[in-house]
Amino acid sequence: MRHLRARTLRRSMPVVERKSATPGDRGSALVGVMAITTAVLLVGVAIFTLGNAERDIVEYAVDDARAFYVAEGGLERARAWLGDLMDNDPDANPVGVTFVDQALGGGRYTVEIVDEVSGGSWLGAYEVVCTADVDDATRRIRAIMVPETFAKYQWFAEGGGWRWFYTGERFEGRVHVRDNLLIDGDPWFGGRVTSGGGLTMVEGSNPTFVQGYELNVGEIPLPGVSDIDAGVKTAALNGGLYVGTLPKLKDFYHVALGSPSAGELTYEGRRPQGPGYLSIDGPHVVDISSLNGAAWFGEPVAIEGILDGRITVYADGDIEIWDDILYDASTPGAGPDPECDDVLGLIAGGDIEISYTLPNQNDCEIHGVMIALGTNVQAQRYTKYDPRGSLIIYGGVIAEESILCGVYDNGFCVHGYERDYRFDVRLSRMPPPFFPVIGRYIVYSWEEIGPPEA
């Protein structure tokens, strides 16, 4: 009975048959696997392609940046070459000189001095174009290069002398001293400061150097007589004002700017006589606009007045400043007006002296750049008498030795002038005519241009 029930139960259970896979089923599975595999492969290929594209983009961007720096390097080589040429052969014509396929920084460049673009200015300017390639990247830069002149300095004392800088003094332009840079207080320097020696500061001093400073720099020689002859004297003989010598040792020329009217100057040969002077030559009136910008005097010069125009005055001896020298387009005490195009250079083969005249005993204001090739720029009798107010200069003061205009005690002026020097920013792009050059070129302007056509 038990066995019979068991058999009955087994018979009543459903029978499940195992069905074999057909060829169609196996094909469908294979298609699915292949589709998945293909999708994975496509994704992989896409990622690989994208990666290569990204790599190419990054590589090109790097090459493109490198090409730009290589082009700048090519311009720097041309700039240095022009400076060497100016020193070695100042009359040479560099237009057309090309440095072809030069290797630099993993790339190559070609740089050419394309054209002379001074536009009739005494300051020669050249258009320079450099094309650089790094792999497939090409960059091309065009620059205008001009010689750098001493007019870029607001203060330049190549020798010893009065080199202390005090609280309240501001120097927007370049400053250079041959020996140690001496700081007493909190002077402010907006331009680059260089020193042939070290740095000495009174305890508690806190100067500001906006563009930093550099110590122990090499010598920066001032121009010599041959440089002045090649520049100002040659120009004065060829379209400028050339005035020769006078008979006696103490004879000199008096130059009145703006006399008898604006845009003119009057010069007169004088000789000391008693308490005054004897006229021995002239007076002569000159229209400044009729000159090429150069005036050369074969004797010392006393000068004063208001300048309407552009001129560099050289004296074969000392230059004495008898009264204020101002630009016609200026505001006394505030310097050149925005539209001012007047500019003055004073170069003395000897010293430049702010004379102890009655007008100069209460401030003296000078617009222009002064160079004393003999020894000093100084105020007459600066170690004596009560303070005379301020020596206000819009421009630059450059001396072979020293700049001596006052005596200070504990930071206060006790004799002579307090310094109130302000840089005329126009001088960087508009130096006085035929002003001495330093011996190197600067990049006046630049722009990136398209690569050359094939």
Residue pairs with C-beta under 8 A, 6 or more apart in sequence:
59 135
60 135
60 136
60 137
63 107
63 134
63 135
63 136
63 137
64 134
64 137
64 139
66 105
66 106
66 107
66 134
66 137
67 107
67 132
67 133
67 134
67 137
67 138
67 139
68 132
68 139
68 141
68 448
69 105
70 104
70 105
70 106
70 107
70 108
70 109
70 132
70 133
70 134
70 139
71 109
71 130
71 131
71 132
71 139
71 140
71 141
72 130
72 141
73 104
73 105
73 109
73 132
74 99
74 102
74 104
74 109
74 110
74 111
74 130
74 132
75 111
75 128
75 130
75 141
75 143
75 443
75 446
77 99
77 102
77 111
78 99
78 111
78 113
78 128
78 130
78 145
79 128
79 145
79 440
79 441
79 442
79 443
80 440
81 94
81 97
81 99
82 94
82 113
82 126
82 145
82 441
83 439
83 440
83 441
85 92
85 94
86 147
86 437
86 439
86 440
86 441
87 439
90 230
93 116
94 113
94 126
95 113
95 114
95 115
95 116
95 126
96 112
96 113
97 112
97 113
98 110
98 111
98 112
98 113
99 109
99 110
99 111
99 112
100 110
101 108
101 109
101 110
102 108
102 109
102 110
102 111
104 132
105 134
106 134
107 132
107 133
107 134
107 135
108 132
108 133
109 130
109 131
109 132
109 133
110 130
110 131
111 128
111 129
111 130
111 131
112 128
112 129
112 130
113 126
113 127
113 128
114 126
114 127
114 128
114 129
114 142
115 126
115 127
116 124
116 125
116 126
116 127
117 125
117 126
117 127
117 144
118 124
118 125
118 146
119 125
122 235
122 292
122 293
122 433
122 434
123 146
123 147
123 149
123 431
124 146
124 147
125 144
125 145
125 146
125 444
126 144
126 145
126 146
126 441
127 142
127 143
127 144
128 142
128 143
128 144
128 145
129 140
129 141
129 142
129 143
129 449
130 140
130 141
130 143
131 138
131 139
131 140
131 451
131 452
132 138
132 139
132 140
138 451
139 448
139 451
140 448
140 449
140 450
140 451
140 452
141 446
141 447
141 448
141 449
142 446
142 447
142 448
142 449
143 443
143 444
143 445
143 446
143 447
144 443
144 444
144 445
144 446
145 441
145 442
145 443
145 444
146 441
146 442
146 444
147 437
147 438
147 440
147 441
147 442
148 437
148 438
148 439
148 440
148 441
148 442
149 431
149 435
149 436
149 437
149 438
150 156
150 222
150 223
150 369
150 371
150 396
150 398
150 435
150 436
150 437
150 438
151 345
151 369
151 395
151 396
151 427
151 428
151 431
151 432
151 435
152 173
152 174
152 396
152 427
152 428
152 431
152 438
153 173
153 174
153 175
153 176
153 396
153 398
154 171
154 172
154 173
154 174
154 175
154 191
154 395
154 396
154 397
154 421
154 423
155 171
155 173
155 174
155 175
155 176
155 177
155 396
155 397
155 398
155 403
155 421
156 174
156 175
156 176
156 220
156 396
156 397
156 398
156 399
157 163
157 176
157 177
157 178
157 398
157 399
157 401
157 402
157 403
158 176
158 178
158 220
158 221
158 222
158 399
158 400
158 401
159 178
159 179
159 375
159 399
159 400
159 401
159 402
160 178
160 179
160 401
160 402
161 376
161 399
161 401
161 402
161 403
161 404
162 402
162 403
162 404
162 405
162 406
163 177
163 179
163 180
163 181
163 182
164 182
164 183
164 184
164 408
165 171
165 181
165 182
165 183
165 184
165 185
165 187
165 189
165 207
166 184
166 185
166 187
166 408
166 411
167 184
167 185
167 186
167 187
167 411
168 185
168 186
168 187
169 187
169 188
169 419
169 421
170 187
170 188
170 190
170 421
170 422
171 187
171 188
171 189
171 190
171 191
171 193
171 421
171 423
172 190
172 191
172 422
172 423
172 425
173 190
173 191
173 396
173 423
173 425
173 427
174 191
174 192
174 193
174 194
175 189
175 191
175 192
175 193
175 194
176 193
176 194
176 195
176 217
176 220
177 194
177 195
177 196
177 197
178 195
178 196
178 197
178 219
179 195
179 196
179 197
180 195
180 197
180 198
180 199
180 200
181 193
181 195
181 197
181 198
181 199
181 200
181 213
181 215
182 200
182 201
183 199
183 200
183 201
183 202
183 205
183 207
184 201
184 202
184 205
184 411
185 202
185 205
185 206
185 207
185 411
186 205
186 206
186 207
186 208
187 207
187 208
188 207
188 208
188 210
189 207
189 208
189 209
189 210
189 211
189 213
190 210
190 211
190 423
191 210
191 211
191 423
192 211
192 212
192 213
192 214
193 209
193 211
193 212
193 213
193 214
194 213
194 214
194 215
194 217
194 220
195 213
195 214
195 215
195 216
195 217
196 216
196 217
196 218
196 219
197 215
197 216
198 215
198 216
199 213
199 215
201 207
220 438
222 371
222 373
222 398
222 400
222 436
223 231
223 371
223 373
223 436
224 373
225 349
225 373
227 436
228 314
228 347
228 349
228 373
228 436
231 294
231 434
231 435
231 436
232 240
232 294
232 295
232 296
232 312
232 314
232 347
232 434
233 242
233 294
233 296
233 314
235 292
235 293
235 294
235 433
235 434
236 242
236 294
236 295
236 296
236 314
237 296
238 292
239 291
239 292
239 294
240 291
240 292
240 293
240 294
240 295
240 296
241 286
241 291
241 294
241 295
241 296
242 296
243 253
243 267
243 295
243 296
243 297
243 298
243 299
244 298
245 298
245 299
245 316
246 252
246 253
246 269
246 271
246 280
246 281
246 298
246 299
247 280
248 271
250 271
250 272
251 269
251 270
251 271
251 280
251 299
252 269
252 270
252 299
252 300
252 301
252 302
252 317
253 267
253 268
253 269
253 270
253 297
253 299
253 300
253 301
253 302
253 315
254 267
254 268
254 270
254 277
254 301
254 302
254 303
255 265
255 266
255 267
255 297
255 301
255 302
255 303
255 304
255 305
255 313
256 265
256 266
256 267
256 303
256 304
256 305
257 265
257 303
257 304
257 305
257 306
257 307
257 325
258 264
258 265
258 305
258 306
258 307
258 308
258 328
259 265
259 266
259 285
259 305
260 266
260 285
262 306
262 308
262 328
263 287
263 288
263 289
263 308
263 309
263 328
264 285
264 286
264 287
264 288
265 285
265 286
265 288
265 305
265 311
266 282
266 283
266 284
266 285
266 286
267 282
267 283
267 284
267 286
267 297
268 279
268 281
268 282
268 283
268 284
269 279
269 280
269 281
269 282
269 299
270 277
270 278
270 279
270 280
270 302
271 277
271 278
271 280
272 278
288 307
288 308
288 309
288 310
288 311
289 309
291 311
292 433
293 310
293 311
293 312
293 432
293 433
293 434
294 311
294 312
294 314
294 433
294 434
295 311
295 312
295 313
295 314
296 314
296 316
297 313
297 314
297 315
297 316
298 316
299 315
299 316
299 317
300 315
300 316
300 317
300 318
300 319
300 320
300 350
301 313
301 315
301 317
301 318
301 319
301 320
301 348
302 319
302 320
302 321
302 322
302 355
303 313
303 319
303 320
303 321
303 322
303 325
303 346
304 321
304 322
304 323
304 324
304 325
305 323
305 325
305 326
306 325
306 326
306 327
306 328
307 325
307 326
307 327
307 328
307 342
307 344
307 367
307 368
308 327
308 328
308 329
308 342
309 342
310 341
310 342
310 343
310 344
310 432
310 433
311 344
311 345
311 432
311 433
312 344
312 345
312 346
312 347
312 432
312 433
312 434
312 435
313 319
313 344
313 345
313 346
313 347
314 347
314 348
314 349
315 347
315 348
315 349
315 350
316 349
317 348
317 349
317 350
318 348
318 350
318 351
318 352
318 353
318 374
319 346
319 348
319 350
319 351
319 352
319 353
319 370
319 372
320 353
320 355
320 380
321 352
321 353
321 354
321 355
321 360
321 364
321 366
322 355
322 357
322 359
322 360
323 357
323 359
323 360
323 364
324 332
324 359
324 364
324 365
324 366
325 344
325 365
325 366
325 367
325 368
326 332
326 365
326 367
327 336
327 340
327 342
327 343
327 344
327 367
328 342
329 336
329 337
329 339
329 340
329 341
329 342
330 336
330 337
330 340
330 342
330 367
330 394
331 337
332 365
333 365
333 392
335 367
335 394
335 422
335 424
336 342
336 367
336 394
336 424
336 426
340 426
341 430
342 367
343 368
343 426
343 427
343 430
343 431
343 432
343 433
344 367
344 368
344 369
344 395
344 432
345 368
345 369
345 370
345 371
345 431
345 432
345 433
345 434
345 435
346 352
346 368
346 369
346 370
346 371
347 370
347 371
347 373
347 435
347 436
348 370
348 371
348 372
348 373
348 374
349 373
349 374
350 372
350 373
350 374
350 375
351 372
351 374
351 375
351 376
351 377
351 378
352 370
352 371
352 372
352 376
352 377
352 378
352 399
353 377
353 378
353 379
353 380
354 360
354 364
354 366
354 378
354 379
354 380
354 391
354 405
354 417
355 380
356 379
356 380
356 381
356 385
360 388
361 388
362 388
362 389
363 388
363 389
363 390
363 391
363 392
364 388
364 389
364 390
364 391
364 392
364 417
365 392
365 393
365 394
366 391
366 392
366 393
366 394
366 395
367 393
367 394
367 395
367 424
368 394
368 395
368 432
369 395
369 396
369 398
369 427
369 431
369 432
369 435
370 377
370 393
370 395
370 396
370 397
370 398
371 398
371 399
371 436
372 398
372 399
372 400
372 401
373 400
374 400
375 399
375 400
375 401
375 402
376 399
376 400
376 401
376 402
376 403
376 404
377 397
377 398
377 399
377 402
377 403
377 404
377 405
378 402
378 403
378 404
378 405
379 388
379 391
379 404
379 405
379 406
379 416
379 417
381 416
382 404
382 405
382 406
382 407
382 415
382 416
382 417
383 407
383 415
383 416
384 415
385 415
386 415
387 406
387 413
387 414
387 415
387 416
387 417
387 418
388 416
388 417
389 417
389 418
390 417
390 418
390 419
390 420
391 405
391 406
391 417
391 418
391 419
391 420
391 421
392 420
392 421
392 422
393 420
393 421
393 422
394 422
394 423
394 424
395 423
395 424
395 427
396 423
396 424
396 427
397 403
397 421
405 416
405 417
405 419
406 413
406 415
406 416
406 417
406 418
406 419
407 413
407 414
407 415
407 416
408 414
429 444
